[in-house]
Amino acid sequence: MKLRSFSAAIMLAAAATVSTAAHATSYLVNFTVKSDVWGGYGMPFGVSQDQILTGSFIADSSQTGSARITNLTYTTGSRTWTTADVATNSTVQIDANGLSFFEIYFNAQNYFAADNNAVINDGSANRYCNFCVSYTASVVTDAVPEPATWAMMISGFAVVGASMRRRKVQLGFA
């Protein structure tokens, strides 16, 4: 009888456990740099006047500053920028409503900002555009068990262990 009461108490406690997210929120950000009128001169990294540039990165809300930017890929003509190229003054703002703004700098001459402008410069040519960066951000979900799942599993082990301990072993000889 005590075993049944113990088992029921464990099951109720596990079921009553409040489940909260066990990880920080990350956002997959896909962006496009497109302008009908590029300012500047030349073709930096081979970027033509009417070229559409695209890229993506993951914004990790558990980090701060430029460390929030991971898995970045951004191609400007013959040059592909990655997370390793991101400067420390880059920023991603995440508020209660999700990702709200980002500014990504690679160096003083190459950067882009959400819903704002982009600059491409290879030292011999320079292009820039205003209000030419658009983006979409979607939540990335990780397969991390919630605390209630862990509680149910551990309580199941406890019930099985307790029932095996109480069980009377009868040996039969033939």
Backbone as CSV, one residue per row, in Angstrom:
resi,resn,N_x,N_y,N_z,CA_x,CA_y,CA_z,C_x,C_y,C_z
1,MET,0.827,-1.199,0.000,0.000,0.000,0.000,0.873,1.265,0.000
2,LYS,1.949,1.234,0.811,2.841,2.393,0.862,3.488,2.641,-0.485
3,LEU,3.812,1.550,-1.184,4.435,1.687,-2.490,3.496,2.372,-3.481
4,ARG,2.223,2.008,-3.452,1.254,2.644,-4.351,1.087,4.120,-4.021
5,SER,1.051,4.451,-2.745,0.941,5.858,-2.337,2.170,6.637,-2.777
6,PHE,3.342,6.020,-2.602,4.604,6.647,-2.998,4.624,6.885,-4.507
7,SER,4.217,5.871,-5.283,4.183,5.977,-6.748,3.220,7.069,-7.197
8,ALA,2.054,7.117,-6.594,1.063,8.131,-6.957,1.576,9.529,-6.637
9,ALA,2.235,9.687,-5.504,2.766,11.000,-5.115,3.839,11.464,-6.096
10,ILE,4.697,10.545,-6.512,5.745,10.906,-7.473,5.132,11.298,-8.811
11,MET,4.160,10.550,-9.280,3.515,10.860,-10.553,2.813,12.216,-10.514
12,LEU,2.129,12.516,-9.426,1.459,13.813,-9.301,2.469,14.951,-9.262
13,ALA,3.560,14.754,-8.528,4.585,15.800,-8.449,5.217,16.044,-9.812
14,ALA,5.471,14.978,-10.564,6.061,15.128,-11.893,5.093,15.820,-12.845
15,ALA,3.817,15.457,-12.776,2.821,16.070,-13.657,2.601,17.540,-13.334
16,ALA,2.792,17.909,-12.067,2.575,19.293,-11.650,3.781,20.190,-11.914
17,THR,4.894,19.603,-12.317,6.095,20.392,-12.585,5.806,21.389,-13.703
18,VAL,6.150,22.628,-13.478,5.932,23.664,-14.478,7.013,23.544,-15.537
19,SER,6.590,23.508,-16.794,7.587,23.398,-17.860,7.921,24.786,-18.388
20,THR,9.203,25.071,-18.395,9.694,26.323,-18.956,10.768,25.985,-19.973
21,ALA,11.009,26.891,-20.874,12.005,26.650,-21.904,13.378,26.462,-21.275
22,ALA,14.105,25.464,-21.757,15.408,25.142,-21.200,16.544,25.754,-22.013
23,HIS,16.225,26.650,-22.935,17.260,27.228,-23.765,16.875,28.647,-24.190
24,ALA,17.858,29.386,-24.644,17.613,30.748,-25.107,17.041,30.710,-26.523
25,THR,16.427,31.785,-26.924,15.837,31.868,-28.258,16.891,32.304,-29.264
26,SER,16.882,31.659,-30.404,17.753,32.034,-31.517,16.868,32.357,-32.713
27,TYR,17.354,33.246,-33.563,16.607,33.667,-34.743,17.446,33.445,-35.990
28,LEU,16.838,32.835,-37.009,17.469,32.734,-38.310,17.078,33.988,-39.083
29,VAL,18.072,34.758,-39.497,17.833,36.020,-40.190,18.315,35.880,-41.639
30,ASN,17.393,36.031,-42.573,17.720,36.069,-43.996,17.578,37.511,-44.447
31,PHE,18.598,38.027,-45.121,18.550,39.429,-45.528,18.891,39.591,-47.000
32,THR,18.418,40.707,-47.547,18.655,41.045,-48.947,19.096,42.496,-49.024
33,VAL,20.121,42.749,-49.824,20.572,44.114,-50.093,20.271,44.378,-51.566
34,LYS,19.310,45.277,-51.803,18.874,45.555,-53.166,18.583,47.040,-53.298
35,SER,19.129,47.633,-54.338,18.882,49.051,-54.580,18.787,49.306,-56.072
36,ASP,17.861,50.183,-56.433,17.776,50.613,-57.834,18.843,51.657,-58.138
37,VAL,19.306,52.329,-57.094,20.311,53.378,-57.271,21.434,53.166,-56.255
38,TRP,22.538,52.617,-56.713,23.725,52.473,-55.870,24.577,53.722,-56.059
39,GLY,25.046,54.272,-54.975,25.974,55.393,-55.059,27.399,54.875,-55.121
40,GLY,28.344,55.761,-55.331,29.750,55.374,-55.330,30.308,55.197,-56.723
41,TYR,31.399,54.442,-56.821,32.103,54.281,-58.088,32.689,52.875,-58.189
42,GLY,32.875,52.413,-59.409,33.518,51.131,-59.662,32.653,49.941,-59.294
43,MET,33.296,48.774,-59.270,32.616,47.522,-58.958,33.408,46.783,-57.870
44,PRO,33.214,47.159,-56.598,33.972,46.505,-55.531,33.675,45.009,-55.473
45,PHE,34.702,44.205,-55.434,34.595,42.743,-55.433,33.753,42.243,-56.609
46,GLY,33.654,43.042,-57.682,32.889,42.645,-58.858,31.397,42.863,-58.749
47,VAL,30.933,43.611,-57.748,29.501,43.875,-57.574,29.046,44.883,-58.628
48,SER,28.068,44.492,-59.424,27.566,45.380,-60.474,26.516,46.340,-59.922
49,GLN,26.124,47.311,-60.717,25.183,48.358,-60.316,23.825,47.807,-59.889
50,ASP,23.343,46.757,-60.540,21.995,46.258,-60.264,21.988,44.897,-59.550
51,GLN,23.108,44.502,-58.998,23.191,43.184,-58.357,22.419,43.151,-57.033
52,ILE,21.743,42.022,-56.792,21.036,41.794,-55.529,21.920,40.898,-54.666
53,LEU,22.206,41.351,-53.458,23.062,40.604,-52.544,22.205,39.952,-51.469
54,THR,22.536,38.735,-51.092,21.772,38.036,-50.066,22.719,37.388,-49.058
55,GLY,22.157,37.070,-47.917,22.933,36.390,-46.888,22.036,35.969,-45.741
56,SER,22.658,35.348,-44.738,21.902,34.913,-43.566,22.838,34.801,-42.375
57,PHE,22.249,34.822,-41.180,23.001,34.565,-39.960,22.016,34.128,-38.884
58,ILE,22.549,33.613,-37.788,21.729,33.246,-36.642,22.044,34.222,-35.520
59,ALA,20.997,34.792,-34.929,21.132,35.711,-33.798,20.787,34.937,-32.532
60,ASP,21.753,34.828,-31.627,21.599,34.049,-30.396,21.334,34.989,-29.225
61,SER,20.135,34.923,-28.645,19.762,35.850,-27.576,20.497,35.584,-26.263
62,SER,21.169,34.445,-26.135,21.901,34.172,-24.893,23.256,34.870,-24.875
63,GLN,23.674,35.442,-25.990,24.957,36.137,-26.093,24.733,37.650,-26.105
64,THR,25.818,38.402,-26.065,25.738,39.862,-26.139,26.682,40.376,-27.216
65,GLY,26.406,41.604,-27.670,27.273,42.250,-28.651,27.429,41.449,-29.924
66,SER,28.632,41.477,-30.486,28.882,40.781,-31.747,28.866,39.264,-31.581
67,ALA,28.964,38.760,-30.353,28.907,37.308,-30.115,27.520,36.741,-30.424
68,ARG,26.514,37.600,-30.524,25.165,37.137,-30.890,25.096,36.661,-32.333
69,ILE,26.046,37.057,-33.147,26.021,36.758,-34.578,26.803,35.471,-34.831
70,THR,26.103,34.425,-35.289,26.760,33.155,-35.615,26.300,32.693,-36.989
71,ASN,27.059,31.802,-37.573,26.739,31.180,-38.862,26.439,32.205,-39.958
72,LEU,27.186,33.288,-39.999,26.965,34.334,-41.007,27.564,33.931,-42.341
73,THR,26.793,34.156,-43.400,27.270,34.025,-44.770,26.680,35.186,-45.563
74,TYR,27.554,35.969,-46.198,27.127,37.137,-46.972,28.099,37.278,-48.134
75,THR,27.604,37.179,-49.353,28.469,37.241,-50.525,28.283,38.571,-51.236
76,THR,29.402,39.268,-51.428,29.413,40.515,-52.196,30.346,40.292,-53.381
77,GLY,29.757,39.889,-54.497,30.567,39.604,-55.682,31.505,38.435,-55.448
78,SER,32.804,38.675,-55.541,33.790,37.615,-55.375,34.193,37.400,-53.912
79,ARG,33.665,38.191,-53.012,34.042,38.118,-51.587,32.887,37.544,-50.771
80,THR,33.162,36.478,-50.008,32.173,35.905,-49.098,32.595,36.215,-47.673
81,TRP,31.724,36.886,-46.937,31.980,37.243,-45.551,31.403,36.155,-44.645
82,THR,32.095,35.864,-43.549,31.635,34.855,-42.604,31.649,35.432,-41.188
83,THR,31.242,34.635,-40.226,31.221,35.065,-38.827,32.613,35.512,-38.368
84,ALA,33.663,34.885,-38.881,35.034,35.241,-38.495,35.391,36.676,-38.903
85,ASP,34.701,37.234,-39.891,34.982,38.595,-40.368,34.232,39.673,-39.602
86,VAL,33.299,39.301,-38.734,32.453,40.272,-38.036,33.273,41.061,-37.017
87,ALA,33.158,42.393,-37.071,33.884,43.270,-36.143,33.171,43.345,-34.793
88,THR,33.908,43.696,-33.756,33.352,43.712,-32.394,32.322,44.814,-32.175
89,ASN,32.276,45.842,-33.021,31.267,46.891,-32.849,29.926,46.542,-33.503
90,SER,29.796,45.326,-34.021,28.520,44.860,-34.582,27.537,44.608,-33.450
91,THR,26.250,44.757,-33.763,25.236,44.565,-32.719,23.958,43.974,-33.290
92,VAL,23.281,43.211,-32.434,21.958,42.672,-32.752,21.074,42.980,-31.557
93,GLN,19.952,43.658,-31.799,19.035,43.991,-30.713,17.860,43.022,-30.718
94,ILE,17.662,42.381,-29.548,16.546,41.455,-29.377,15.756,41.939,-28.172
95,ASP,14.464,42.193,-28.381,13.616,42.648,-27.278,12.484,41.643,-27.064
96,ALA,11.486,42.023,-26.300,10.377,41.119,-25.973,9.619,40.658,-27.215
97,ASN,9.648,41.440,-28.276,8.940,41.090,-29.509,9.807,40.319,-30.491
98,GLY,11.053,40.053,-30.134,11.961,39.326,-31.017,13.091,40.205,-31.510
99,LEU,13.656,39.835,-32.632,14.761,40.582,-33.223,14.230,41.907,-33.754
100,SER,14.821,43.021,-33.315,14.292,44.323,-33.716,15.248,45.124,-34.598
101,PHE,16.561,44.840,-34.544,17.515,45.638,-35.319,18.861,44.925,-35.333
102,PHE,19.632,45.137,-36.393,21.020,44.672,-36.405,21.878,45.599,-37.251
103,GLU,23.126,45.707,-36.869,24.156,46.424,-37.611,25.360,45.507,-37.624
104,ILE,25.790,45.107,-38.808,26.930,44.202,-38.894,28.053,44.888,-39.653
105,TYR,29.174,45.037,-38.956,30.373,45.662,-39.508,31.422,44.591,-39.746
106,PHE,32.104,44.692,-40.879,33.235,43.803,-41.157,34.539,44.574,-40.970
107,ASN,34.520,45.822,-41.341,35.607,46.771,-41.105,35.019,48.153,-41.352
108,ALA,35.823,49.183,-41.327,35.295,50.547,-41.457,34.619,50.789,-42.808
109,GLN,34.989,50.038,-43.824,34.449,50.279,-45.164,33.356,49.309,-45.593
110,ASN,33.088,48.264,-44.842,32.107,47.265,-45.268,31.153,46.955,-44.126
111,TYR,29.875,47.259,-44.336,28.864,46.973,-43.318,27.469,47.027,-43.937
112,PHE,26.487,46.562,-43.163,25.084,46.734,-43.537,24.265,46.765,-42.261
113,ALA,23.090,47.397,-42.339,22.216,47.545,-41.172,20.782,47.263,-41.582
114,ALA,20.009,46.706,-40.649,18.617,46.340,-40.920,17.803,47.538,-41.374
115,ASP,17.033,47.353,-42.443,16.135,48.386,-42.983,16.844,49.714,-43.224
116,ASN,18.146,49.670,-43.463,18.871,50.918,-43.575,19.819,50.892,-44.764
117,ASN,21.113,50.919,-44.535,22.049,51.063,-45.635,23.125,49.991,-45.632
118,ALA,23.844,49.939,-46.753,24.944,48.994,-46.910,26.086,49.698,-47.632
119,VAL,27.310,49.309,-47.296,28.501,49.850,-47.949,29.402,48.683,-48.322
120,ILE,29.906,48.712,-49.557,30.839,47.699,-50.036,32.054,48.434,-50.581
121,ASN,33.245,48.100,-50.094,34.460,48.797,-50.493,35.600,47.792,-50.502
122,ASP,36.293,47.684,-51.640,37.440,46.776,-51.712,38.770,47.525,-51.778
123,GLY,38.754,48.817,-51.504,39.979,49.618,-51.533,40.153,50.383,-52.833
124,SER,39.645,49.843,-53.947,39.763,50.540,-55.223,38.412,50.964,-55.779
125,ALA,37.341,50.417,-55.233,35.991,50.766,-55.676,35.075,50.808,-54.451
126,ASN,34.001,51.606,-54.566,33.116,51.810,-53.424,31.669,51.892,-53.898
127,ARG,30.778,51.140,-53.260,29.347,51.217,-53.540,28.601,51.340,-52.230
128,TYR,27.511,52.117,-52.248,26.661,52.231,-51.056,25.216,52.434,-51.500
129,CYS,24.293,52.074,-50.617,22.876,52.284,-50.883,22.188,52.623,-49.566
130,ASN,21.132,53.412,-49.647,20.366,53.807,-48.473,18.986,53.162,-48.505
131,PHE,18.507,52.747,-47.341,17.198,52.096,-47.202,17.058,50.945,-48.188
132,CYS,18.084,50.091,-48.230,18.121,49.019,-49.224,18.260,47.626,-48.616
133,VAL,18.270,47.529,-47.284,18.438,46.235,-46.630,17.091,45.794,-46.052
134,SER,16.612,44.649,-46.494,15.382,44.089,-45.933,15.722,42.726,-45.334
135,TYR,14.902,42.285,-44.380,15.193,41.009,-43.729,13.933,40.350,-43.191
136,THR,14.046,39.047,-42.969,13.026,38.276,-42.260,13.743,37.506,-41.156
137,ALA,13.084,37.375,-40.018,13.656,36.641,-38.891,12.650,35.604,-38.417
138,SER,13.102,34.380,-38.259,12.229,33.321,-37.754,12.911,32.616,-36.589
139,VAL,12.121,32.151,-35.650,12.646,31.507,-34.455,13.209,30.138,-34.818
140,VAL,14.396,29.852,-34.310,15.027,28.546,-34.493,14.759,27.742,-33.232
141,THR,14.191,26.562,-33.379,13.906,25.733,-32.215,14.914,24.608,-32.117
142,ASP,15.378,24.365,-30.910,16.312,23.283,-30.641,15.566,22.146,-29.968
143,ALA,16.023,20.941,-30.160,15.400,19.780,-29.533,15.996,19.591,-28.133
144,VAL,15.528,20.374,-27.183,15.994,20.286,-25.800,14.804,19.888,-24.934
145,PRO,14.910,18.774,-24.201,13.783,18.364,-23.355,13.490,19.404,-22.273
146,GLU,12.213,19.594,-21.997,11.819,20.535,-20.954,11.910,19.877,-19.588
147,PRO,11.962,20.654,-18.513,12.094,20.096,-17.163,11.008,19.068,-16.814
148,ALA,9.790,19.257,-17.269,8.717,18.299,-16.969,9.022,16.934,-17.580
149,THR,9.645,16.925,-18.747,10.010,15.665,-19.386,11.042,14.926,-18.539
150,TRP,12.057,15.655,-18.082,13.074,15.051,-17.212,12.441,14.541,-15.911
151,ALA,11.538,15.311,-15.339,10.899,14.902,-14.078,10.101,13.613,-14.263
152,MET,9.382,13.504,-15.354,8.602,12.291,-15.618,9.515,11.077,-15.791
153,MET,10.624,11.256,-16.506,11.532,10.143,-16.724,12.174,9.685,-15.405
154,ILE,12.638,10.627,-14.608,13.274,10.292,-13.335,12.274,9.646,-12.379
155,SER,11.040,10.172,-12.367,10.033,9.571,-11.486,9.692,8.151,-11.939
156,GLY,9.711,7.904,-13.230,9.480,6.554,-13.740,10.561,5.592,-13.274
157,PHE,11.821,6.046,-13.315,12.914,5.219,-12.793,12.729,4.942,-11.299
158,ALA,12.289,5.954,-10.560,12.089,5.790,-9.107,10.988,4.764,-8.833
159,VAL,9.905,4.823,-9.578,8.803,3.877,-9.378,9.252,2.453,-9.697
160,VAL,9.946,2.279,-10.805,10.421,0.943,-11.172,11.414,0.432,-10.132
161,GLY,12.332,1.289,-9.705,13.314,0.896,-8.687,12.660,0.521,-7.371
162,ALA,11.681,1.319,-6.942,10.992,1.037,-5.680,10.201,-0.252,-5.765
163,SER,9.548,-0.495,-6.889,8.760,-1.725,-7.015,9.665,-2.951,-7.076
164,MET,10.830,-2.828,-7.674,11.757,-3.966,-7.720,12.352,-4.243,-6.341
165,ARG,12.586,-3.205,-5.581,13.154,-3.368,-4.247,12.171,-4.072,-3.319
166,ARG,10.901,-3.774,-3.416,9.873,-4.338,-2.542,9.448,-5.742,-2.958
167,ARG,9.746,-6.108,-4.135,9.297,-7.389,-4.663,9.952,-8.543,-3.910
168,LYS,9.144,-9.520,-3.541,9.670,-10.709,-2.846,10.129,-11.696,-3.900
169,VAL,11.318,-12.143,-3.722,11.884,-13.104,-4.675,11.612,-14.513,-4.161
170,GLN,11.007,-15.326,-4.980,10.736,-16.729,-4.619,11.536,-17.609,-5.573
171,LEU,12.359,-18.376,-4.992,13.157,-19.295,-5.781,12.464,-20.637,-5.804
172,GLY,12.381,-21.206,-6.927,11.784,-22.527,-7.065,12.837,-23.519,-7.534
173,PHE,12.854,-24.660,-6.929,13.790,-25.695,-7.341,13.031,-26.818,-8.042
174,ALA,13.550,-27.299,-9.090,12.893,-28.374,-9.833,13.386,-29.732,-9.428
